[in-house]
Amino acid sequence: MSLHRMVLSRSWTLAKYFEGAPKLSDFKLKEVELPKLKHGEVLVEAEYFSVDPYMRAYSKRMKEGDVMMGTQVARVLESNNSAFPAHSYVLSSAGWTTHYISQGKDLTPLLPNWPDNVPKSLALGTIGMPGLTAYFGLKEICFAKKGEIVLVNGAAGAVGSLVGQIAKIMGCKVVGSAGSDDKVEYLKEIGFDEAFNYKTVSSLEEALKKASPEGYDCFFENVGGYFSEVALHQMRKYGRIAVCGAISLYNDSVPRKGEYVQIPLLFQELRMEGFIVQRWLNRYNEGLEKLLQWVVEGKLKYHEHITRGFDNMPSAFIGMLKGDNIGKAIITAK
Amino acid sequence: MSLHRMVLSRSWTLAKYFEGAPKLSDFKLKEVELPKLKHGEVLVEAEYFSVDPYMRAYSKRMKEGDVMMGTQVARVLESNNSAFPAHSYVLSSAGWTTHYISQGKDLTPLLPNWPDNVPKSLALGTIGMPGLTAYFGLKEICFAKKGEIVLVNGAAGAVGSLVGQIAKIMGCKVVGSAGSDDKVEYLKEIGFDEAFNYKTVSSLEEALKKASPEGYDCFFENVGGYFSEVALHQMRKYGRIAVCGAISLYNDSVPRKGEYVQIPLLFQELRMEGFIVQRWLNRYNEGLEKLLQWVVEGKLKYHEHITRGFDNMPSAFIGMLKGDNIGKAIITAK
């Protein structure tokens, strides 16, 4: 007879569908006692949580009462599954939940060559989904080439800050837009050629023209709305627009309107493509190895905006949506 | 001493930039006497003229007083250039002008294997720029594949009617939208699987859903505006939108607004691309040979909306922009 340690799992659930900007009262904490592990099962304990814009965009895919969706870096506490030995680290898609019993299908081991001096939380950011999004988006949607000019908005965010740095590694000129002077300073620190605060420039059109009088070959779109309307007119012939996100639109309950895109698309023969990184699932390893290598070589700098404590997850999420973070928004379990 | 025949050239010029829909008073007829041919020069006489939506879209690229832009099928009257012998037929980019002296750079011979029983005016339509636009747009922008579902608006127009037929040749299901019941009937005659009159359906969304409950893989966009806003939400995962034209928007002096496209592009990972057929200039022969072959085999049916007389070109242009034509709008010189 084995001694069963009682494990309490705490989860943040979606109490109520968001209307406009998410509020603290939209979330509810739930506790359940986890059963004993069965054959093939693994008990994981979260160490780092991630909050990302997609959780707002796809919130309607959850039901009220569901545990909030998301990925975490977790440690295996107990294991009846040799693929995930005790004490090893995994990426888990358990969502906003502290402890979780898995049959292994929704767990991924961290890269085996993950160095000790690289924080494991980067598996949620630079060497994780946001890093892969920047990498594949630039490579396979923007087709960014050496010497081209890349524009990215939400540039100080988890994805945007990597887009700029990877585009620099690829030999591009990089222009970034962000929503505070601190963020703009950060962008210059990590190597952006030009950066501006879109909230304080007198004319967005002039700011874009000043940053690159020749226009833009690639536009990595994280924001949507008015910014993209203006940016579209600054694209060069055959320009590519990678629509990775549209954070400024996610809270709209009635779709907001802007200039129809057909005329600018036609006149400059532009291509605009929405994408979700899961498209390259079978190439994740290629991307992760590259990202890890760049981090180890110091070519890719990371900055994490860390909130301490699982209890603060809803407020960290709300803050991320408002743009509080520079770099990746991470929540530690304790 | 050679006898110089006096040749009078008549041209329609852009008297005044269009404001909104073009009016007869925006055009002015000019006459000039042509000089004697010099070495290397060719005198051509127009037989068929073309009016196309792009002439409205790009009208700002002309100056007031310029001869209206455009392509014509012309006959060589006199030639000092062995590449274009007298009596041969050429495509000429002389614009809206009856007689023209060229050094040959803006002339293209018709396909050498052009059969006698195929009207030469098709070089302005089915076996010309509109045909190439449909062919390359479907092949290289839509990447239409056998078994896929293709939507085309402005479907009874010069390009749209070819898009539908070529997509059928490619093995697709084809749905077309047009602006009159006569046009809808024509679409069914030439093999569209489904067609509807967008002006009389009670709900565009319902009409699109009814025509293809599974949604659409490809959308060949000729119209822009509200139609495309609704159609975007009916696209299937990884759908491709070829933006070939936006005829409903060309007359706007202030850009009209619609729902931002980022959210639908993201959710279904759609690609939307503007294109101009000149992109494939070095592959025109491939396309023209194919189009001619399909016409000869009876797989590609053509319908021309013919206006008689050069004097009526402005009204033919105005009518085409209003959608008077089924198939290609052609004007005969005499």
Interface residues (C-beta under 8 A of the other chain):
Chain A: A57 E221 G224 G225 S228 E229 V243 C244 G245 A246 L249 P255 R256 K257 G258 E259 Y260 V261 Q262 I263 P264 L265 L266 F267 Q268 E269 L270 R271 M272 E273 G274 F275 I276 R279
Chain B: A57 E221 G224 G225 S228 E229 V243 C244 G245 A246 L249 P255 R256 K257 G258 E259 Y260 V261 Q262 I263 P264 L265 L266 F267 Q268 E269 L270 R271 M272 E273 G274 F275 I276 R279
